[in-house]
Amino acid sequence: MAATGSGRRLLCCAITALIALSIAPVSAQDQTDRHFPKRHKTDRDDPHPPDAPRSQRGFPNQSDSPGPRGGFGRGDDSPLEITVEKGFLFIDGEYVAPPYEIRCDAEKLTVNGREVTCKPPQRDFSGRGFGGFGSRGSDFSLRYFFSQMHGQLSLELVVMSFEGQPFVSFDTSHTYDLLKSLIFTGSRSVRQVAVRNQLPHDFSRPVWDDWISNFKPPDDLKIRAAALTNSFEQNQENALADIRAQRLLERLSYPLSVGGMVLSVLAIGHLLGGRPHAGKATLGLDPSPEMIRALNWSVAFAAAFSVLDLVWTILATSANSGVTELNPIGSQFVHDPRNMAGFKIGVTFSCLALLWLMRKHKRAQIAAWWLCLILTLVTCRWLLIDSLLVTSTI
C-alpha cells in the first residue's frame, strides 16, 4: 500500500507538471494573437448594407477636414490655406515664430502674410498634371511648394527661404545640428560644417556663411530649440539603451537557458523524493536530519530560481521584447532595474529566511517543498518563452 500511495503521488506530480507546461504555449499563443489579430472573412465584408446609399468617390468634404482648404484639381483655381503650429521657419534670414498660416494661390506662396521669394523646389519627374507643361505649370509648382512647406514644418523640421536662393529644408539629424549650433557653443563649427554640406549645390555659400555668422537667435527660438534638441537626445539615448539591452539578452540567453535547464533537472530530482509528511499530520515539529536536509535543498533551489527569474525579467523588459510583468506589485518597478532587484531580493529572501528559521516545523518543510515546485515550473515556463523569443528573431 505504501508503494501504491507513493506511485500515486508521483503520478499526480507528473500530471501537474504536464498541465502547467501545456498552459505555457497556450498563453504564448494568446499573446501572439493579441499582437497579430487574425483576419476573418467577415472582416473583409462590406460594412454597408446592400440598400444603404454609397458615399461619393474622391476627397471628402474639405470643410470638415483638418488638411489644406482648397483643391488640387486641374480645374480648381481656389487658393490653398492651412495653419501649422510646429516646425522652424526662416524667411530671408529672419526667424518666424509659429503658428504658420500658409497660403498658396496662382501667383505666390505666403506665410503669415509674408511672401516666400526663394526658388520653389523642383520635382524629380514631370508629366501630365505635375507642372512644367502648359500654362498652369507655375500654378502646380507653387502647389507642390505648398505641400512641401506644409509637410516639412509638420515634421518639426527646419525650413529656410532666402530671396533668389533654392528652397532649403533639413532632415531630422541636420535640423538637430543646426538648432544645436545656434543655441550651444560646443562643437558649433563642426555642426555648422555638417549643415553647410547639406545645402543645395546651387545655393550661394557666401550668403549662407554671412547669415550663420551674424544670426542672433531670439529667446523664443532658444526655448523651442532647446526643447526639441533635448527630446532628440533623449530618444537617441533610449534607442541606444534598447540596442544594448537586446544585445546583452542575446549574449546571455544561451548560458541562462543552460543554467535554467540544469537547475530544473536537479530540482525535479529533488521533488521526486516526495512531499514531506504526505498523508500524515502536519502539526508539530520534525527535527530529523532528513527533513532538515530536504528543506535546505528546497530553499536553495528556490533562491537560485528566484535570482534566475529576476535576471531574465530585467533583461527581457529592458530589451522591449514584449514580456510583461504579471505581478501587480512588481510591475510598478519593472522599468527601474535597481528598484526591481531590491524589491524582489528583499521580499524573496526574507520569506526564504523565515522558512529556514522555522525549518524544524512540519508546515515549513511542506511549504518549502511546494515553493520549490512552483518556482521549478516558472523556470520551465521561462525556458519555453526564451526559446520562442530566440525563434522569433531568426
Buried (B, 14 or more C-beta within 10 A) or exposed (E): EEEEEEEEBBEEBEEEBEEBBEEBEEEBEEBEEEEEEEEEEEEEEEEEEEEEEEEEEEEEEEEEEEEBBBBBEEEEEEBBBBBBEBBBBBBBBEBBEBEBEBBBBEEEBBBBEBBBBBBBBBBEEEEEEEBEEEEBEBBBBBBBBBBBBBBBBBBBBBBBBBEEBBBBBBEBEBBBBBBBBBBBEEEBEEBBEBBBEBBEEEBEEEBBEEBBEEEEBEEEBBEBBBEBBEEBEEEEEEEEEBEEBBEBBBEBBEEBBEBBEEBBEBBBEBBEEBBBBEEEEEEEEBEEEEBBEBBEBBBBBBBBBBBBBBBBBBBBBBBEBBBEBEEEEBEEBBEEBEEBBEBBBEEBBEBBEEBBEBBBBBBBBBBBBEBBBEBBBBBBBBBBBBEBBBEEEE
